[in-house]
Amino acid sequence: VQLQASGGGLVQAGGSLRLSCAASGRTLNMYIVGWFRQAPGKEREFVGAMRWSGGSTYYADSVKGRFTISRDNAKNTLYLQMNSLKSEDTAVYYCAADYGLYSFSDYQDDARYRYWGQGTQVTVSS
């Protein structure tokens, strides 16, 4: 699976951005696709994930209610809609995918994902 993340940019606090993660190589039907982010000087952290088959979504508490994950099956693309952005959301955002993940603790663990896209920078100015 090859993943291509895009959509990052500079936005003011309170604004919105939508990130995309386009997959190629195979369909994601049996996969978990996750979003992670890494701010300067910090470890990479879980943002959210979707079980592609069925569309169930899972979020970190820090983004719950502000971020929404969706998918377009025809385009094999995952989206991360980010609303009410805060300065602390500034980070490089990555999408990742793998199968064989079955619990929320699995989804949050970046070591469980073998396939990664390149990052896309999101900068929120206050």
Summary of the structure (lengths in Angstrom):
residues: 126
radius of gyration: 13.4
end to end distance: 36.7
largest distance: 40.0
contacts: 373
relative contact order: 0.31
helix: 9%
strand: 50%
